[in-house]
Amino acid sequence: MITKTKLKEQIDSFPEQFSIDDLVERLILVEKIEKGKIQSENDEILSESEFDKEMNKWFE
């Protein structure tokens, strides 16, 4: 979940005119990064070997 502060930071980083699509894409990216940080802090990550196994399943 994104905070108002993060939202304001992102809006402030945009030029004076921008598309809503650009903003939505940026907010989705920021939310995914934040989610990844939280998962990493909570050790909710895959080891490299576990990741390789999962990737191999995708290509079977």
MODELLER restraints for C-alpha pairs under 7 A, 6 or more apart:
rsr = mdl.restraints
at = mdl.atoms
rsr.add(forms.Gaussian(group=physical.xy_distance, feature=features.Distance(at['CA:1:A'], at['CA:31:A']), mean=6.16, stdev=0.5))
rsr.add(forms.Gaussian(group=physical.xy_distance, feature=features.Distance(at['CA:2:A'], at['CA:31:A']), mean=5.91, stdev=0.5))
rsr.add(forms.Gaussian(group=physical.xy_distance, feature=features.Distance(at['CA:39:A'], at['CA:45:A']), mean=6.64, stdev=0.5))
